[in-house]
Amino acid sequence: MRILFVVKNMRLSNGVASYAMNYYRKLIGSDVQFDFLIINDVGSPYYSEIEKNGNKVFFLPSYKKEPFKIFSYLNRLFKDNKYDVVHCNVMNSGSIILRIAKKYKVPVRILHSHATQTGDKKWKEFRNKLFCDISLKNANTYFSCSHLAGDYLFGKDNYYLIPNAIDIDKYSYNQQKRKNLRNEEKCGEKLVVTTVGRFTRQKNPMFIVDIVYELSKIGLEFVFWWFGNGELEREVHKYAREKGVDKFIKFWGANSRVMDYYSAADVFILPSLYEGLPVVGIEAQVAALPVLMSNTITNETQISSFVKFLPITDAKLWAENIANFQDCNRETIMKSLELSEYRIENQADKLKKLYSELMIKYR
């Protein structure tokens, strides 16, 4: 079975990249060739891992710098590599990629929805809707990470639900890691609040700074750990300085040890404007963290009893709820977890079987 997995980029802090690598690591084997097509190359430690396994990483020519090379590149890619499945996780570029995959008679052409909006501005949504319509016509199978994301793009009951499963053992709460890291960071008894995500409008980073500001007014001893990078990073740093809260924030960038820092933290927040089903929300809960998420995020993300969904209109409300969560017992949270749907071992086997069934259906 030869699969081409299409993703926008492979940043460490990118949820789709994390989801892709979680499934990839369980699916690769003697009977599966699993290559990647990257739309925007921003660099990634995942590349070497993929290539060491004997798989290929392809990079689409830049839309800005080399737009006329895209068609010839994709034609050559599909002519030289006889794929059984193209699993496309991007909407706009999918319009071209899936069309050319169809031209070269790739049997299974999947479009996978990971969000409940096609853009963070009205004009982008209008533009992207046009590309999405083309992608929908050239795909013959639809996947989604959640019912909310699937209903938004494909309509009800018109897609397969593929959970954003993770390696449970890798992210589970570890008391020793907590002790070691808090000693390294000299946290003492401070409350450690954290988030993981790209610095983009979707992740609502300025509101996160507002939350830190409101938290600073409560009088708690705390520190905020921020993992991720992105195009708004400078603006966020500037805004934090203007609000006088940069002294409370440690910016970690894209960090490959984030699973360890979940154990060391006390509360996780994710006030996104929109999400499909955030992988980091699952990771944080598996690490037995109490979690605050925006009420724009599907409640399918909730797998523990210590999750609260809040409106993204009141930073003070978020700060108050963070303070209320500060004394949660991690052992109690672990006992409340419902993990079966998000175990990567279970879901990877199901996905491989589904690929095989789709190949039979469309050959």
C-alpha positions as CSV (number, residue, x, y, z in Angstrom):
1,M,0.0,0.0,0.0
2,R,1.5,3.4,-1.1
3,I,0.1,6.5,0.7
4,L,0.9,10.1,0.1
5,F,0.1,12.2,3.1
6,V,-0.4,16.0,2.3
7,V,0.1,18.5,5.1
8,K,0.6,22.3,5.2
9,N,3.8,22.1,7.2
10,M,5.5,19.9,9.8
11,R,6.1,22.4,12.7
12,L,6.5,20.8,16.1
13,S,3.7,23.1,17.4
14,N,1.3,22.2,14.5
15,G,-1.6,20.1,15.5
16,V,-2.1,18.5,12.1
17,A,1.6,17.6,11.9
18,S,1.3,16.0,15.4
19,Y,-1.7,14.0,14.3
20,A,0.1,12.9,11.1
21,M,3.2,11.7,12.9
22,N,1.2,9.9,15.5
23,Y,-0.5,7.8,12.8
24,Y,2.6,7.5,10.7
25,R,4.6,6.0,13.5
26,K,2.1,3.2,14.0
27,L,1.3,2.6,10.3
28,I,4.7,2.3,8.7
29,G,5.8,-1.3,8.0
30,S,6.8,-3.7,5.3
31,D,3.4,-3.5,3.7
32,V,3.0,0.3,3.9
33,Q,5.0,3.0,2.0
34,F,4.0,6.4,3.6
35,D,5.4,9.5,1.9
36,F,4.7,13.2,2.7
37,L,4.0,16.2,0.5
38,I,4.7,19.5,2.4
39,I,3.0,22.7,1.1
40,N,5.1,25.2,3.1
41,D,8.5,24.1,4.2
42,V,9.3,25.7,7.5
43,G,11.8,23.0,8.5
44,S,11.1,20.1,10.9
45,P,12.9,17.5,12.9
46,Y,10.3,15.1,11.5
47,Y,12.0,15.0,8.1
48,S,15.0,13.0,9.2
49,E,12.8,10.5,11.1
50,I,10.7,9.9,8.0
51,E,13.7,9.6,5.7
52,K,15.5,7.2,8.1
53,N,12.5,4.9,7.8
54,G,12.9,4.8,4.0
55,N,10.0,7.1,3.3
56,K,10.1,10.3,1.1
57,V,9.4,13.9,1.9
58,F,8.4,16.1,-1.1
59,F,8.1,19.9,-1.1
60,L,5.6,21.7,-3.3
61,P,7.1,24.7,-5.1
62,S,6.3,28.0,-3.5
63,Y,3.0,29.6,-4.6
64,K,4.6,33.1,-4.3
65,K,8.0,32.4,-5.8
66,E,7.5,29.5,-8.3
67,P,3.7,29.3,-9.0
68,F,4.2,28.1,-12.6
69,K,6.3,25.1,-11.4
70,I,3.5,23.6,-9.3
71,F,1.6,21.8,-12.1
72,S,4.7,20.3,-13.7
73,Y,6.0,19.2,-10.2
74,L,2.8,17.5,-9.3
75,N,2.4,15.8,-12.7
76,R,5.9,14.4,-12.3
77,L,5.3,13.4,-8.7
78,F,2.2,11.3,-9.6
79,K,3.7,10.0,-12.8
80,D,6.8,8.7,-11.0
81,N,5.1,7.4,-7.9
82,K,2.1,5.1,-8.2
83,Y,0.1,5.9,-5.1
84,D,-2.9,3.9,-3.9
85,V,-4.1,6.7,-1.5
86,V,-3.7,10.4,-1.4
87,H,-4.7,11.6,2.1
88,C,-5.0,15.4,1.8
89,N,-5.1,17.5,5.0
90,V,-5.2,20.9,3.3
91,M,-8.1,22.6,1.7
92,N,-6.8,25.2,-0.8
93,S,-3.9,23.2,-2.2
94,G,-6.1,20.2,-2.3
95,S,-7.9,21.7,-5.2
96,I,-4.8,21.2,-7.4
97,I,-3.3,18.1,-5.7
98,L,-6.5,16.1,-5.8
99,R,-7.3,17.1,-9.3
100,I,-3.9,15.9,-10.6
101,A,-4.2,12.7,-8.4
102,K,-7.5,12.0,-10.2
103,K,-5.8,12.6,-13.5
104,Y,-3.3,9.9,-12.7
105,K,-6.0,7.6,-11.5
106,V,-5.1,7.4,-7.8
107,P,-7.9,5.2,-6.5
108,V,-8.5,6.7,-3.1
109,R,-8.5,10.5,-2.8
110,I,-9.2,11.7,0.7
111,L,-10.0,15.2,1.9
112,H,-9.7,15.6,5.6
113,S,-11.3,18.4,7.6
114,H,-9.4,19.7,10.6
115,A,-11.3,23.0,11.3
116,T,-14.7,24.6,11.6
117,Q,-13.7,27.6,9.5
118,T,-11.8,27.9,6.2
119,G,-10.2,31.2,7.2
120,D,-9.8,33.7,10.1
121,K,-11.1,36.6,8.1
122,K,-14.3,37.0,6.0
123,W,-12.4,37.6,2.7
124,K,-10.2,34.5,3.3
125,E,-13.3,32.4,4.0
126,F,-14.8,33.6,0.7
127,R,-11.6,32.9,-1.2
128,N,-11.0,29.5,0.5
129,K,-14.6,28.4,-0.1
130,L,-14.0,28.5,-3.8
131,F,-10.9,26.3,-3.5
132,C,-12.7,24.0,-1.1
133,D,-15.5,23.4,-3.6
134,I,-12.9,22.2,-6.1
135,S,-11.2,20.0,-3.6
136,L,-14.5,18.4,-2.6
137,K,-15.3,17.6,-6.3
138,N,-11.9,15.8,-6.8
139,A,-11.9,13.8,-3.6
140,N,-13.9,10.6,-3.4
141,T,-13.7,10.1,0.3
142,Y,-14.1,12.5,3.2
143,F,-12.5,12.3,6.7
144,S,-12.9,14.6,9.7
145,C,-11.3,14.9,13.2
146,S,-14.7,15.8,14.8
147,H,-18.4,15.9,14.0
148,L,-18.3,19.7,14.2
149,A,-15.5,20.0,11.6
150,G,-17.1,17.3,9.4
151,D,-20.6,18.7,9.4
152,Y,-19.1,22.2,8.6
153,L,-17.3,21.1,5.4
154,F,-19.1,17.9,4.2
155,G,-22.6,17.9,5.7
156,K,-24.0,15.4,8.2
157,D,-23.2,11.7,7.8
158,N,-21.1,12.2,4.8
159,Y,-17.6,11.4,6.2
160,Y,-15.5,9.0,8.3
161,L,-14.6,10.2,11.8
162,I,-10.8,9.8,12.4
163,P,-10.0,10.8,16.0
164,N,-6.8,12.8,16.7
165,A,-5.4,9.8,18.6
166,I,-2.1,10.0,20.5
167,D,0.5,7.8,22.2
168,I,-1.1,7.6,25.7
169,D,2.0,6.3,27.4
170,K,4.1,9.1,26.0
171,Y,1.8,11.9,27.4
172,S,0.7,10.3,30.7
173,Y,1.3,12.2,33.9
174,N,4.8,11.5,35.4
175,Q,5.4,12.6,39.0
176,Q,9.2,12.3,38.7
177,K,9.4,14.4,35.5
178,R,7.2,17.0,37.3
179,K,9.6,17.1,40.2
180,N,12.7,17.3,38.0
181,L,11.5,20.0,35.7
182,R,10.0,22.2,38.4
183,N,13.4,22.0,40.1
184,E,15.2,22.9,36.9
185,E,12.9,25.9,36.3
186,K,12.9,26.9,40.0
187,C,9.1,27.0,40.1
188,G,8.8,26.1,43.8
189,E,5.2,26.3,44.7
190,K,4.2,28.7,41.9
191,L,1.2,27.9,39.8
192,V,2.3,26.9,36.3
193,V,-0.2,27.7,33.6
194,T,0.6,26.6,30.0
195,T,-0.6,26.6,26.4
196,V,0.7,25.0,23.3
197,G,-0.1,26.4,19.8
198,R,1.1,28.5,16.9
199,F,1.2,32.3,17.1
200,T,-1.7,32.8,14.7
201,R,-5.0,34.7,15.0
202,Q,-6.8,31.3,15.2
203,K,-5.2,30.6,18.5
204,N,-6.2,34.0,20.0
205,P,-2.8,34.9,21.4
206,M,-3.6,38.5,22.4
207,F,-6.4,37.2,24.5
208,I,-4.0,34.8,26.2
209,V,-1.9,37.8,27.1
210,D,-5.0,39.5,28.5
211,I,-5.6,36.3,30.6
212,V,-2.1,36.5,32.0
213,Y,-2.7,40.2,32.8
214,E,-5.9,39.4,34.7
215,L,-4.2,36.5,36.5
216,S,-1.4,38.9,37.6
217,K,-4.0,41.1,39.3
218,I,-5.4,38.2,41.5
219,G,-2.2,38.1,43.5
220,L,-1.2,34.5,42.8
221,E,2.4,33.4,42.5
222,F,2.4,32.0,39.0
223,V,4.4,31.6,35.8
224,F,3.0,31.1,32.2
225,W,4.7,28.7,29.9
226,W,4.0,29.3,26.2
227,F,5.0,26.7,23.6
228,G,4.9,27.4,19.9
229,N,6.0,29.8,17.2
230,G,4.4,31.5,14.2
231,E,3.9,34.8,12.3
232,L,2.4,36.8,15.2
233,E,5.2,36.0,17.7
234,R,6.8,39.5,17.6
235,E,3.5,41.2,18.0
236,V,2.6,38.9,21.0
237,H,6.0,39.7,22.7
238,K,5.4,43.4,22.2
239,Y,1.8,43.3,23.5
240,A,3.0,41.3,26.6
241,R,5.6,44.1,27.3
242,E,2.9,46.8,26.9
243,K,0.7,45.0,29.4
244,G,3.6,44.6,31.8
245,V,3.2,40.8,32.0
246,D,6.3,39.7,30.0
247,K,8.0,38.9,33.3
248,F,5.4,36.2,34.0
249,I,5.8,34.5,30.6
250,K,8.4,32.1,29.4
251,F,8.3,31.6,25.7
252,W,9.7,28.1,24.9
253,G,9.2,28.2,21.1
254,A,8.6,24.8,19.4
255,N,9.9,22.3,21.9
256,S,10.1,18.5,21.3
257,R,9.8,17.8,25.1
258,V,6.4,19.4,25.6
259,M,5.0,16.1,26.8
260,D,7.3,16.3,29.8
261,Y,6.3,19.9,30.6
262,Y,2.6,18.9,30.7
263,S,3.5,16.9,33.8
264,A,5.3,19.9,35.4
265,A,2.4,22.3,34.7
266,D,-0.7,22.8,36.8
267,V,-3.4,24.2,34.4
268,F,-3.7,24.2,30.5
269,I,-5.6,26.8,28.5
270,L,-6.7,26.9,24.9
271,P,-8.9,30.0,24.1
272,S,-8.9,29.4,20.3
273,L,-11.3,31.3,18.0
274,Y,-12.0,27.9,16.3
275,E,-10.7,24.4,16.1
276,G,-11.6,21.1,14.5
277,L,-10.5,18.9,17.5
278,P,-7.2,20.2,19.0
279,V,-4.6,17.4,19.6
280,V,-3.1,19.5,22.4
281,G,-6.3,19.4,24.3
282,I,-6.2,15.6,24.3
283,E,-2.5,15.6,25.2
284,A,-3.0,17.9,28.1
285,Q,-5.9,15.8,29.5
286,V,-3.9,12.6,29.2
287,A,-1.2,14.3,31.3
288,A,-3.9,14.8,33.9
289,L,-4.0,18.5,33.6
290,P,-7.2,20.5,34.3
291,V,-8.1,22.2,31.0
292,L,-9.9,25.4,30.1
293,M,-11.0,25.7,26.4
294,S,-13.0,28.2,24.5
295,N,-16.7,27.4,24.0
296,T,-16.1,27.5,20.2
297,I,-14.3,24.1,20.5
298,T,-16.3,20.9,20.2
299,N,-17.1,19.1,23.4
300,E,-15.9,16.0,21.7
301,T,-12.5,17.1,22.9
302,Q,-13.5,16.5,26.6
303,I,-12.2,13.1,27.9
304,S,-11.9,14.0,31.6
305,S,-14.2,15.6,34.3
306,F,-11.8,18.5,34.7
307,V,-12.5,20.4,31.6
308,K,-14.4,23.7,31.3
309,F,-15.5,25.5,28.2
310,L,-15.6,29.3,28.5
311,P,-16.6,32.3,26.3
312,I,-13.7,34.2,24.8
313,T,-15.1,37.6,25.7
314,D,-13.9,37.9,29.3
315,A,-10.2,37.4,30.2
316,K,-11.0,38.0,33.9
317,L,-13.4,35.0,33.9
318,W,-10.6,32.8,32.6
319,A,-8.2,34.0,35.3
320,E,-10.7,33.3,38.0
321,N,-11.3,29.8,36.6
322,I,-7.5,29.1,36.4
323,A,-7.3,30.1,40.1
324,N,-10.1,27.7,40.9
325,F,-8.3,24.9,39.2
326,Q,-5.0,25.3,41.0
327,D,-5.5,22.7,43.6
328,C,-6.8,19.8,41.4
329,N,-5.4,16.4,42.3
330,R,-3.7,14.8,39.3
331,E,-4.4,11.2,40.5
332,T,-8.1,12.1,40.6
333,I,-8.0,13.5,37.1
334,M,-6.3,10.4,35.7
335,K,-9.1,8.2,37.2
336,S,-11.7,10.3,35.3
337,L,-10.1,9.8,31.8
338,E,-11.9,8.0,29.0
339,L,-9.1,7.0,26.8
340,S,-10.2,4.2,24.4
341,E,-11.2,6.5,21.5
342,Y,-7.8,8.3,21.6
343,R,-5.4,5.4,21.9
344,I,-3.3,5.5,18.7
345,E,-2.7,1.8,18.7
346,N,-6.5,1.2,18.3
347,Q,-7.1,4.0,15.8
348,A,-4.1,3.3,13.6
349,D,-5.3,-0.3,13.0
350,K,-8.7,1.0,12.2
351,L,-7.3,3.5,9.7
352,K,-5.2,0.9,8.0
353,K,-8.2,-1.3,7.6
354,L,-10.2,1.6,6.2
355,Y,-7.5,2.4,3.7
356,S,-7.6,-1.2,2.5
357,E,-11.4,-1.2,2.2
358,L,-11.4,2.0,0.3
359,M,-8.8,0.7,-2.2
360,I,-11.0,-2.3,-2.9
361,K,-14.1,0.0,-3.3
362,Y,-12.4,2.4,-5.7
363,R,-10.2,0.1,-7.8
